[in-house]
Amino acid sequence: MKVFDGKVVVVTGGGSGIGQACAQAFSDLGATVVALDLKFGGKQELSVEHRLTLDLTDESRVNAAFEAILSEYKKIDVLVNSCGIIHRATVIDTSLSDWNKVIAANLTSCFLTSRAALPSMVENGAGAIINISSGWGIAGGDRASAYCASKGGVVLLTKAMAVDYGKANIRINCVCPGDTDTPLLAQEASLVGSSIDRFRAAGASRPLGRIGKPDEVAQVVVFLASESSSFITGAVMPVDGGASAGTG
Ligand SMILES: NC(=O)c1ccc[n+]([C@@H]2O[C@H](COP(=O)([O-])OP(=O)(O)OC[C@H]3O[C@@H](n4cnc5c(N)ncnc54)[C@H](O)[C@@H]3O)[C@@H](O)[C@H]2O)c1
């Protein structure tokens, strides 16, 4: 008997990085996992059987996907929102179109999927939502206005939903990763004229002396979805090797 046997877990951004690691971790623990993403790579290490390809910023596609999931599996026990994109620019250098894209992918997607999943969780009398924000959802970062605004929004969307749905026995928390070794981090490095190797090396300045691995974030997400965290809701948990604690 595995801990998540019989549970239905939906993971957005499940085709890559942290979302893929979450999907894998829940699948390893016996859950039926449905991964949602814009795309799934050819070399798919994910052993999750159920994948839906969609743009998570598209309201009607999101609603249709959740209707299909609920029609097939009858319930959603856990929703993990890991869908996201990176954008590095100051306010002056951010076009309205880029601003809207970042807010849509990082924040509106969480709103749309939560709104689609919550009614069935309320009906079941139980559920857990874990949103992936960022260290830059708590503190500002350079040349990242739209990204920070979107991730700060995820933090307070998490808290607001935790307040609204606690009495319905739905726990809603968020995880704030520091630099984690994923395709997004490599993309970010190139956006600022650096490289993933330099980003990895910069991890040496953090208390634990390195950047994170996707599975190290996934394990915290699993904890927040499990009964072990039964009295935790509205929490904002850094998973950053101590980066937010300070530097020595
Ligand atoms: N990697 C890091 O260092 C880091 C640090 C802090 C926070 N985060 C956050 O963690 C989450 C996961 O990031 P990651 O590093 O695994 O990135 P990733 O690029 O490996 O994975 C993100 C996934 O989201 C999907 N996605 C983006 N926009 C989408 C859309 N509109 N519809 C459907 N799917 C969409 C992408 O296709 C991709 O598969 C993101 O929200 C990111 O902001 C990452």
The ligand as an SDF file (V2000), in Angstrom:
LIG
                    3D

 44 48  0  0  0  0  0  0  0  0999 V2000
   13.8210   26.5560  -11.8040 N   0  0  0  0  0  0  0  0  0  0  0  0
   13.9320   27.5220  -10.9210 C   0  0  0  0  0  0  0  0  0  0  0  0
   15.0410   27.9520  -10.5700 O   0  0  0  0  0  0  0  0  0  0  0  0
   12.6950   28.0970  -10.2880 C   0  0  0  0  0  0  0  0  0  0  0  0
   12.8590   28.9460   -9.1850 C   0  0  0  0  0  0  0  0  0  0  0  0
   11.7360   29.5020   -8.5940 C   0  0  0  0  0  0  0  0  0  0  0  0
   10.4710   29.2080   -9.0830 C   0  0  0  0  0  0  0  0  0  0  0  0
   10.3420   28.3970  -10.1610 N   0  0  0  0  0  0  0  0  0  0  0  0
    8.9910   28.1440  -10.6400 C   0  0  0  0  0  0  0  0  0  0  0  0
    8.7570   26.7510  -10.6920 O   0  0  0  0  0  0  0  0  0  0  0  0
    7.7800   26.4700  -11.7010 C   0  0  0  0  0  0  0  0  0  0  0  0
    8.3260   25.3840  -12.5850 C   0  0  0  0  0  0  0  0  0  0  0  0
    9.4800   25.8700  -13.2330 O   0  0  0  0  0  0  0  0  0  0  0  0
   10.6000   24.9320  -13.8590 P   0  0  0  0  0  0  0  0  0  0  0  0
   11.8880   25.4940  -13.4600 O   0  0  0  0  0  0  0  0  0  0  0  0
   10.2650   23.5260  -13.6190 O   0  0  0  0  0  0  0  0  0  0  0  0
   10.4050   25.3280  -15.4070 O   0  0  0  0  0  0  0  0  0  0  0  0
   10.2370   24.4430  -16.7180 P   0  0  0  0  0  0  0  0  0  0  0  0
   10.3460   25.3910  -17.8520 O   0  0  0  0  0  0  0  0  0  0  0  0
   11.1590   23.2770  -16.6590 O   0  0  0  0  0  0  0  0  0  0  0  0
    8.7260   23.9210  -16.5790 O   0  0  0  0  0  0  0  0  0  0  0  0
    7.6410   24.8040  -16.6900 C   0  0  0  0  0  0  0  0  0  0  0  0
    6.5760   24.1270  -17.5570 C   0  0  0  0  0  0  0  0  0  0  0  0
    5.4410   25.0040  -17.6220 O   0  0  0  0  0  0  0  0  0  0  0  0
    4.9160   24.8780  -18.9240 C   0  0  0  0  0  0  0  0  0  0  0  0
    4.1130   26.0490  -19.2890 N   0  0  0  0  0  0  0  0  0  0  0  0
    4.5010   27.3540  -19.3360 C   0  0  0  0  0  0  0  0  0  0  0  0
    3.4980   28.1220  -19.7550 N   0  0  0  0  0  0  0  0  0  0  0  0
    2.4470   27.2960  -19.9880 C   0  0  0  0  0  0  0  0  0  0  0  0
    1.1170   27.4880  -20.4390 C   0  0  0  0  0  0  0  0  0  0  0  0
    0.6440   28.7020  -20.7730 N   0  0  0  0  0  0  0  0  0  0  0  0
    0.3160   26.4110  -20.5480 N   0  0  0  0  0  0  0  0  0  0  0  0
    0.7580   25.1680  -20.2330 C   0  0  0  0  0  0  0  0  0  0  0  0
    2.0050   24.9170  -19.7950 N   0  0  0  0  0  0  0  0  0  0  0  0
    2.8350   25.9750  -19.6820 C   0  0  0  0  0  0  0  0  0  0  0  0
    6.1380   24.7710  -19.8310 C   0  0  0  0  0  0  0  0  0  0  0  0
    5.7860   24.2120  -21.0990 O   0  0  0  0  0  0  0  0  0  0  0  0
    7.0570   23.8930  -19.0030 C   0  0  0  0  0  0  0  0  0  0  0  0
    6.9170   22.5220  -19.3390 O   0  0  0  0  0  0  0  0  0  0  0  0
    7.5410   27.7810  -12.4420 C   0  0  0  0  0  0  0  0  0  0  0  0
    6.3450   28.3600  -11.9900 O   0  0  0  0  0  0  0  0  0  0  0  0
    8.7340   28.6280  -12.0570 C   0  0  0  0  0  0  0  0  0  0  0  0
    8.4590   30.0000  -12.0920 O   0  0  0  0  0  0  0  0  0  0  0  0
   11.4210   27.8200  -10.7670 C   0  0  0  0  0  0  0  0  0  0  0  0
  1  2  1  0
  2  3  2  0
  2  4  1  0
  4  5  1  0
  4 44  2  0
  5  6  2  0
  6  7  1  0
  7  8  2  0
  8  9  1  0
  8 44  1  0
  9 10  1  0
  9 42  1  0
 10 11  1  0
 11 12  1  0
 11 40  1  0
 12 13  1  0
 13 14  1  0
 14 15  2  0
 14 16  1  0
 14 17  1  0
 17 18  1  0
 18 19  2  0
 18 20  1  0
 18 21  1  0
 21 22  1  0
 22 23  1  0
 23 24  1  0
 23 38  1  0
 24 25  1  0
 25 26  1  0
 25 36  1  0
 26 27  1  0
 26 35  1  0
 27 28  2  0
 28 29  1  0
 29 30  1  0
 29 35  2  0
 30 31  1  0
 30 32  2  0
 32 33  1  0
 33 34  2  0
 34 35  1  0
 36 37  1  0
 36 38  1  0
 38 39  1  0
 40 41  1  0
 40 42  1  0
 42 43  1  0
M  CHG  2   8   1  16  -1
M  END
$$$$
